């Protein structure tokens, strides 16, 4: 299974949106998108409460 298909299964819309945006700017080869998908690290951080 490709990294992009794995991302779709994980429902990481932000990453998918990013890759689709990159593809709209430049016509990347499928292997290039795969490489980008492998390099992306999604980190979730909690927003601090302001006082």
C-alpha positions as a Python dict, from the first residue, in 0.01 Angstrom:
ca = {
    (1, 'X'): (0, 0, 0),
    (2, 'X'): (133, 340, -91),
    (3, 'X'): (197, 611, 166),
    (4, 'X'): (-67, 835, 6),
    (5, 'X'): (-329, 559, 30),
    (6, 'X'): (-231, 506, 393),
    (7, 'X'): (-280, 878, 459),
    (8, 'X'): (-624, 863, 302),
    (9, 'X'): (-714, 571, 527),
    (10, 'X'): (-599, 770, 830),
    (11, 'X'): (-818, 1059, 713),
    (12, 'X'): (-538, 1311, 737),
    (13, 'X'): (-715, 1570, 527),
    (14, 'X'): (-455, 1838, 585),
    (15, 'X'): (-176, 1624, 441),
    (16, 'X'): (-390, 1515, 147),
    (17, 'X'): (-488, 1877, 82),
    (18, 'X'): (-122, 1977, 93),
    (19, 'X'): (-19, 1708, -156),
    (20, 'X'): (-307, 1798, -388),
    (21, 'X'): (-206, 2163, -368),
    (22, 'X'): (154, 2076, -450),
    (23, 'X'): (33, 1875, -749),
    (24, 'X'): (-171, 2173, -870),
    (25, 'X'): (141, 2393, -865),
    (26, 'X'): (373, 2147, -1037),
    (27, 'X'): (305, 1823, -1220),
    (28, 'X'): (492, 1585, -990),
    (29, 'X'): (555, 1224, -1076),
    (30, 'X'): (378, 972, -851),
    (31, 'X'): (710, 868, -693),
    (32, 'X'): (779, 1233, -603),
    (33, 'X'): (446, 1264, -423),
    (34, 'X'): (520, 937, -244),
    (35, 'X'): (853, 1077, -130),
    (36, 'X'): (688, 1395, -1),
    (37, 'X'): (423, 1190, 180),
    (38, 'X'): (694, 986, 352),
    (39, 'X'): (873, 1300, 467),
    (40, 'X'): (567, 1472, 614),
    (41, 'X'): (529, 1443, 989),
    (42, 'X'): (195, 1540, 1137),
    (43, 'X'): (216, 1666, 1491),
    (44, 'X'): (-85, 1759, 1694),
    (45, 'X'): (-36, 2013, 1967),
    (46, 'X'): (-278, 2134, 2226),
    (47, 'X'): (-364, 2498, 2231),
    (48, 'X'): (-270, 2659, 2558),
    (49, 'X'): (-545, 2829, 2749),
    (50, 'X'): (-493, 3200, 2784),
    (51, 'X'): (-571, 3361, 3116),
}
